[in-house]
C-alpha cells in the first residue's frame, strides 16, 4: 500500500501560510515528512473488494504517520489495477487533517494521486496558530505546492501580541 502520497498531500495542505480575499490563492511553504515513520490505519470496519481494487474504511477512521493525522467518518481507497498502489482516496464526514500546529477541517476530501490534486469541500476551515481561514472549497496542487480557496473565503489574522 502506498500511503506516503496521502501523508505528503495532507502535509502540504496544512502548511498553507495566508489568504486574503474571495477566490484566494495560497502560497505553501516547505514540508517535513519522515516516510520512515509507520503509517497506522484504524476504523470500526473495513470492506475490501478485490474485483474493483477498492477498500473502504468506515466508522471512526484514523490514518496517522508521525505527528500527522487524518480522521473521517469513512475513507475509500482505490488501487491502481496496473501497479497495485493507491491511485485515489476519498474521505467523507467530519474530515480533519491535523498536525501539532495546524488543522484543516471539511465535509469531504478527494485526493487524486495521479493528477496530484487534493480537493477539500464543504465548510473548509484551516486553523494555523491563531490564524483562521474558512472557505467553501480548497484545492491543493501537490505538484506545484500551491493551493486555492474559493467560495466565501474569510481570513482572520491576529495582530502581534494577540
C-alpha atoms as an extended CHARMM CRD file, in Angstrom:
* protein
*
       162  EXT
         1         1  UNK       CA              0.0000000000        0.0000000000        0.0000000000  PROA      1               0.0000000000
         2         2  UNK       CA              1.3260000000        3.4260000000       -0.9330000000  PROA      2               0.0000000000
         3         3  UNK       CA              0.3810000000        5.7520000000        1.8940000000  PROA      3               0.0000000000
         4         4  UNK       CA              3.2140000000        8.2730000000        1.5750000000  PROA      4               0.0000000000
         5         5  UNK       CA              1.3840000000       10.4160000000       -1.0530000000  PROA      5               0.0000000000
         6         6  UNK       CA             -1.6090000000       10.8430000000        1.2860000000  PROA      6               0.0000000000
         7         7  UNK       CA              0.6630000000       11.9700000000        4.0820000000  PROA      7               0.0000000000
         8         8  UNK       CA              2.5420000000       14.3600000000        1.7570000000  PROA      8               0.0000000000
         9         9  UNK       CA             -0.7310000000       15.8040000000        0.4420000000  PROA      9               0.0000000000
        10        10  UNK       CA             -2.0210000000       16.3780000000        3.9240000000  PROA      10              0.0000000000
        11        11  UNK       CA              1.2750000000       17.9310000000        4.9870000000  PROA      11              0.0000000000
        12        12  UNK       CA              1.2870000000       20.3420000000        2.0550000000  PROA      12              0.0000000000
        13        13  UNK       CA             -2.3090000000       21.2830000000        2.7650000000  PROA      13              0.0000000000
        14        14  UNK       CA             -1.6700000000       22.1360000000        6.4020000000  PROA      14              0.0000000000
        15        15  UNK       CA              1.3340000000       24.3400000000        5.6700000000  PROA      15              0.0000000000
        16        16  UNK       CA             -0.6540000000       26.9670000000        3.8110000000  PROA      16              0.0000000000
        17        17  UNK       CA              0.5080000000       30.3410000000        5.0620000000  PROA      17              0.0000000000
        18        18  UNK       CA             -2.0580000000       33.0310000000        4.2260000000  PROA      18              0.0000000000
        19        19  UNK       CA             -5.1800000000       34.0460000000        2.3130000000  PROA      19              0.0000000000
        20        20  UNK       CA             -6.6680000000       37.4930000000        1.8800000000  PROA      20              0.0000000000
        21        21  UNK       CA             -9.8380000000       37.5230000000       -0.2860000000  PROA      21              0.0000000000
        22        22  UNK       CA            -12.5540000000       35.6450000000       -2.1900000000  PROA      22              0.0000000000
        23        23  UNK       CA            -11.0180000000       33.1060000000       -4.6080000000  PROA      23              0.0000000000
        24        24  UNK       CA             -7.6980000000       33.3360000000       -2.8120000000  PROA      24              0.0000000000
        25        25  UNK       CA             -4.5150000000       31.6530000000       -3.9770000000  PROA      25              0.0000000000
        26        26  UNK       CA             -2.4230000000       30.3710000000       -1.0870000000  PROA      26              0.0000000000
        27        27  UNK       CA              1.3640000000       30.1590000000       -1.0770000000  PROA      27              0.0000000000
        28        28  UNK       CA              2.6350000000       26.9870000000        0.5340000000  PROA      28              0.0000000000
        29        29  UNK       CA              5.8720000000       26.6670000000        2.4220000000  PROA      29              0.0000000000
        30        30  UNK       CA              8.0950000000       23.6280000000        2.8900000000  PROA      30              0.0000000000
        31        31  UNK       CA              7.0200000000       20.4030000000        4.4770000000  PROA      31              0.0000000000
        32        32  UNK       CA              8.7320000000       17.8390000000        6.5850000000  PROA      32              0.0000000000
        33        33  UNK       CA              7.5520000000       14.2560000000        6.3120000000  PROA      33              0.0000000000
        34        34  UNK       CA              9.5000000000       11.2710000000        7.5410000000  PROA      34              0.0000000000
        35        35  UNK       CA              8.4930000000        8.4040000000        5.2200000000  PROA      35              0.0000000000
        36        36  UNK       CA             10.2690000000        6.0020000000        7.5860000000  PROA      36              0.0000000000
        37        37  UNK       CA              7.5680000000        6.5920000000       10.1970000000  PROA      37              0.0000000000
        38        38  UNK       CA              4.9790000000        3.8080000000       10.2680000000  PROA      38              0.0000000000
        39        39  UNK       CA              1.5030000000        4.5040000000        8.8890000000  PROA      39              0.0000000000
        40        40  UNK       CA             -1.3260000000        3.3010000000       11.1120000000  PROA      40              0.0000000000
        41        41  UNK       CA             -4.9260000000        2.9960000000        9.8590000000  PROA      41              0.0000000000
        42        42  UNK       CA             -7.7710000000        2.2380000000       12.2630000000  PROA      42              0.0000000000
        43        43  UNK       CA            -11.5490000000        2.0680000000       11.7830000000  PROA      43              0.0000000000
        44        44  UNK       CA            -14.6280000000        0.3330000000       13.1000000000  PROA      44              0.0000000000
        45        45  UNK       CA            -14.9750000000       -1.6680000000        9.8590000000  PROA      45              0.0000000000
        46        46  UNK       CA            -13.0520000000       -2.4330000000        6.6650000000  PROA      46              0.0000000000
        47        47  UNK       CA            -14.5630000000       -3.7060000000        3.4090000000  PROA      47              0.0000000000
        48        48  UNK       CA            -12.2250000000       -4.9020000000        0.6470000000  PROA      48              0.0000000000
        49        49  UNK       CA            -13.3710000000       -5.5970000000       -2.9250000000  PROA      49              0.0000000000
        50        50  UNK       CA            -10.6120000000       -7.4000000000       -4.8160000000  PROA      50              0.0000000000
        51        51  UNK       CA            -12.5940000000       -7.2650000000       -8.0880000000  PROA      51              0.0000000000
        52        52  UNK       CA            -12.7520000000       -3.4620000000       -8.1550000000  PROA      52              0.0000000000
        53        53  UNK       CA             -9.4920000000       -2.7860000000       -6.3260000000  PROA      53              0.0000000000
        54        54  UNK       CA            -11.1950000000       -0.7540000000       -3.6050000000  PROA      54              0.0000000000
        55        55  UNK       CA            -11.1120000000       -0.7270000000        0.1820000000  PROA      55              0.0000000000
        56        56  UNK       CA            -13.4800000000        1.2310000000        2.4090000000  PROA      56              0.0000000000
        57        57  UNK       CA            -12.6230000000        2.1020000000        5.9970000000  PROA      57              0.0000000000
        58        58  UNK       CA            -15.7750000000        3.0670000000        7.9140000000  PROA      58              0.0000000000
        59        59  UNK       CA            -16.5080000000        4.4800000000       11.3440000000  PROA      59              0.0000000000
        60        60  UNK       CA            -14.0020000000        6.4730000000       13.3820000000  PROA      60              0.0000000000
        61        61  UNK       CA            -11.3390000000        6.2910000000       10.6620000000  PROA      61              0.0000000000
        62        62  UNK       CA             -7.8770000000        7.4930000000       11.6940000000  PROA      62              0.0000000000
        63        63  UNK       CA             -4.8250000000        7.4030000000        9.4450000000  PROA      63              0.0000000000
        64        64  UNK       CA             -1.6410000000        8.6150000000       11.1060000000  PROA      64              0.0000000000
        65        65  UNK       CA              2.0680000000        8.9380000000       10.3910000000  PROA      65              0.0000000000
        66        66  UNK       CA              4.2530000000       10.6260000000       12.9590000000  PROA      66              0.0000000000
        67        67  UNK       CA              2.5620000000       13.8560000000       14.0870000000  PROA      67              0.0000000000
        68        68  UNK       CA              0.1950000000       13.9540000000       11.0800000000  PROA      68              0.0000000000
        69        69  UNK       CA             -3.3150000000       12.5400000000       11.4290000000  PROA      69              0.0000000000
        70        70  UNK       CA             -6.3080000000       12.2390000000        9.0760000000  PROA      70              0.0000000000
        71        71  UNK       CA             -9.6830000000       11.4890000000       10.6590000000  PROA      71              0.0000000000
        72        72  UNK       CA            -13.0290000000       10.9530000000        8.9140000000  PROA      72              0.0000000000
        73        73  UNK       CA            -16.2540000000        9.0080000000        9.1350000000  PROA      73              0.0000000000
        74        74  UNK       CA            -15.2380000000        6.9890000000        6.0490000000  PROA      74              0.0000000000
        75        75  UNK       CA            -12.2500000000        6.7280000000        3.6960000000  PROA      75              0.0000000000
        76        76  UNK       CA            -12.4080000000        4.9300000000        0.3370000000  PROA      76              0.0000000000
        77        77  UNK       CA             -9.1100000000        3.7700000000       -1.1170000000  PROA      77              0.0000000000
        78        78  UNK       CA             -8.9580000000        2.8890000000       -4.8210000000  PROA      78              0.0000000000
        79        79  UNK       CA             -5.9110000000        0.9740000000       -6.0010000000  PROA      79              0.0000000000
        80        80  UNK       CA             -4.4130000000        1.1100000000       -9.4890000000  PROA      80              0.0000000000
        81        81  UNK       CA             -5.0830000000       -2.0540000000      -11.4640000000  PROA      81              0.0000000000
        82        82  UNK       CA             -1.6870000000       -1.6190000000      -13.1460000000  PROA      82              0.0000000000
        83        83  UNK       CA              0.5740000000       -1.0230000000      -10.1550000000  PROA      83              0.0000000000
        84        84  UNK       CA             -1.4600000000       -2.0920000000       -7.1390000000  PROA      84              0.0000000000
        85        85  UNK       CA             -0.5890000000        1.2200000000       -5.4660000000  PROA      85              0.0000000000
        86        86  UNK       CA             -3.1080000000        3.7520000000       -4.1700000000  PROA      86              0.0000000000
        87        87  UNK       CA             -4.4950000000        5.8330000000       -7.0500000000  PROA      87              0.0000000000
        88        88  UNK       CA             -7.3300000000        7.7120000000       -5.3560000000  PROA      88              0.0000000000
        89        89  UNK       CA             -8.5840000000        8.4930000000       -1.8350000000  PROA      89              0.0000000000
        90        90  UNK       CA            -11.9880000000        9.8450000000       -0.8530000000  PROA      90              0.0000000000
        91        91  UNK       CA            -12.7030000000       10.8780000000        2.7430000000  PROA      91              0.0000000000
        92        92  UNK       CA            -16.2050000000       11.8380000000        3.8710000000  PROA      92              0.0000000000
        93        93  UNK       CA            -17.8800000000       13.0210000000        7.0360000000  PROA      93              0.0000000000
        94        94  UNK       CA            -16.0890000000       15.1770000000        9.6000000000  PROA      94              0.0000000000
        95        95  UNK       CA            -12.8080000000       15.1370000000        7.6570000000  PROA      95              0.0000000000
        96        96  UNK       CA             -9.8180000000       16.6170000000        9.5170000000  PROA      96              0.0000000000
        97        97  UNK       CA             -6.0990000000       16.8010000000        8.7540000000  PROA      97              0.0000000000
        98        98  UNK       CA             -4.1400000000       17.5990000000       11.9280000000  PROA      98              0.0000000000
        99        99  UNK       CA             -0.5580000000       18.2360000000       12.9680000000  PROA      99              0.0000000000
       100       100  UNK       CA              0.7510000000       19.5970000000       16.2420000000  PROA      100             0.0000000000
       101       101  UNK       CA              0.3140000000       23.1760000000       14.9490000000  PROA      101             0.0000000000
       102       102  UNK       CA             -2.3530000000       23.1100000000       12.1850000000  PROA      102             0.0000000000
       103       103  UNK       CA             -5.7820000000       21.6900000000       11.4470000000  PROA      103             0.0000000000
       104       104  UNK       CA             -7.8570000000       21.6250000000        8.2520000000  PROA      104             0.0000000000
       105       105  UNK       CA            -11.4720000000       20.5060000000        8.5370000000  PROA      105             0.0000000000
       106       106  UNK       CA            -14.0210000000       19.8660000000        5.7590000000  PROA      106             0.0000000000
       107       107  UNK       CA            -17.0500000000       17.7610000000        4.9660000000  PROA      107             0.0000000000
       108       108  UNK       CA            -15.1460000000       15.8150000000        2.2970000000  PROA      108             0.0000000000
       109       109  UNK       CA            -11.6980000000       15.3940000000        0.7720000000  PROA      109             0.0000000000
       110       110  UNK       CA            -10.8290000000       13.8800000000       -2.6000000000  PROA      110             0.0000000000
       111       111  UNK       CA             -7.1960000000       13.1140000000       -3.4260000000  PROA      111             0.0000000000
       112       112  UNK       CA             -6.2940000000       12.0990000000       -6.9700000000  PROA      112             0.0000000000
       113       113  UNK       CA             -2.7130000000       10.8480000000       -6.7080000000  PROA      113             0.0000000000
       114       114  UNK       CA             -2.3140000000       10.5950000000      -10.4990000000  PROA      114             0.0000000000
       115       115  UNK       CA             -3.3080000000       14.2410000000      -11.0600000000  PROA      115             0.0000000000
       116       116  UNK       CA             -1.6130000000       15.4090000000       -7.8440000000  PROA      116             0.0000000000
       117       117  UNK       CA             -4.7360000000       17.2510000000       -6.6610000000  PROA      117             0.0000000000
       118       118  UNK       CA             -6.2970000000       17.3250000000       -3.1980000000  PROA      118             0.0000000000
       119       119  UNK       CA             -9.7690000000       18.9150000000       -3.0840000000  PROA      119             0.0000000000
       120       120  UNK       CA            -11.4520000000       19.6680000000        0.2500000000  PROA      120             0.0000000000
       121       121  UNK       CA            -15.0820000000       20.7970000000        0.1560000000  PROA      121             0.0000000000
       122       122  UNK       CA            -17.8520000000       21.8410000000        2.4710000000  PROA      122             0.0000000000
       123       123  UNK       CA            -17.2540000000       24.2950000000        5.2970000000  PROA      123             0.0000000000
       124       124  UNK       CA            -13.4620000000       24.1810000000        4.9060000000  PROA      124             0.0000000000
       125       125  UNK       CA            -11.7460000000       25.6170000000        7.9860000000  PROA      125             0.0000000000
       126       126  UNK       CA             -7.9790000000       25.9110000000        8.2580000000  PROA      126             0.0000000000
       127       127  UNK       CA             -6.5080000000       26.8760000000       11.6210000000  PROA      127             0.0000000000
       128       128  UNK       CA             -2.8170000000       27.6480000000       11.9770000000  PROA      128             0.0000000000
       129       129  UNK       CA             -1.9830000000       29.0090000000       15.4120000000  PROA      129             0.0000000000
       130       130  UNK       CA             -4.4100000000       31.9090000000       15.9220000000  PROA      130             0.0000000000
       131       131  UNK       CA             -4.9740000000       32.4350000000       12.1780000000  PROA      131             0.0000000000
       132       132  UNK       CA             -8.2000000000       31.0060000000       10.7730000000  PROA      132             0.0000000000
       133       133  UNK       CA             -9.2120000000       30.7210000000        7.1090000000  PROA      133             0.0000000000
       134       134  UNK       CA            -12.6410000000       29.4770000000        6.0390000000  PROA      134             0.0000000000
       135       135  UNK       CA            -13.9810000000       28.7280000000        2.5490000000  PROA      135             0.0000000000
       136       136  UNK       CA            -16.3610000000       26.5190000000        0.6670000000  PROA      136             0.0000000000
       137       137  UNK       CA            -13.5800000000       24.7360000000       -1.2150000000  PROA      137             0.0000000000
       138       138  UNK       CA             -9.8030000000       24.3250000000       -1.0380000000  PROA      138             0.0000000000
       139       139  UNK       CA             -7.8470000000       22.8400000000       -3.9440000000  PROA      139             0.0000000000
       140       140  UNK       CA             -4.2280000000       21.8770000000       -3.3220000000  PROA      140             0.0000000000
       141       141  UNK       CA             -1.9380000000       21.2900000000       -6.3120000000  PROA      141             0.0000000000
       142       142  UNK       CA              0.6040000000       18.8930000000       -4.8520000000  PROA      142             0.0000000000
       143       143  UNK       CA              2.9290000000       19.1000000000       -7.8580000000  PROA      143             0.0000000000
       144       144  UNK       CA              3.2670000000       22.8860000000       -7.7170000000  PROA      144             0.0000000000
       145       145  UNK       CA              2.9760000000       23.3000000000       -3.9110000000  PROA      145             0.0000000000
       146       146  UNK       CA              0.1010000000       25.7420000000       -4.2010000000  PROA      146             0.0000000000
       147       147  UNK       CA             -3.5000000000       25.9840000000       -3.1090000000  PROA      147             0.0000000000
       148       148  UNK       CA             -6.6040000000       27.9650000000       -3.9530000000  PROA      148             0.0000000000
       149       149  UNK       CA             -9.5340000000       28.7100000000       -1.6590000000  PROA      149             0.0000000000
       150       150  UNK       CA            -12.9320000000       29.6110000000       -3.1190000000  PROA      150             0.0000000000
       151       151  UNK       CA            -16.4680000000       30.3110000000       -2.0110000000  PROA      151             0.0000000000
       152       152  UNK       CA            -16.9410000000       32.7690000000        0.8160000000  PROA      152             0.0000000000
       153       153  UNK       CA            -13.2800000000       32.9630000000        1.7830000000  PROA      153             0.0000000000
       154       154  UNK       CA            -12.7800000000       34.6010000000        5.1580000000  PROA      154             0.0000000000
       155       155  UNK       CA             -9.4440000000       35.1570000000        6.8620000000  PROA      155             0.0000000000
       156       156  UNK       CA             -8.8900000000       36.1730000000       10.4690000000  PROA      156             0.0000000000
       157       157  UNK       CA             -5.3030000000       37.2600000000       11.1340000000  PROA      157             0.0000000000
       158       158  UNK       CA             -4.4940000000       38.0950000000       14.7380000000  PROA      158             0.0000000000
       159       159  UNK       CA             -2.3090000000       41.1200000000       15.3850000000  PROA      159             0.0000000000
       160       160  UNK       CA              1.0500000000       40.9740000000       17.1130000000  PROA      160             0.0000000000
       161       161  UNK       CA              0.6470000000       40.3500000000       20.8240000000  PROA      161             0.0000000000
       162       162  UNK       CA             -2.8640000000       38.8100000000       20.4770000000  PROA      162             0.0000000000
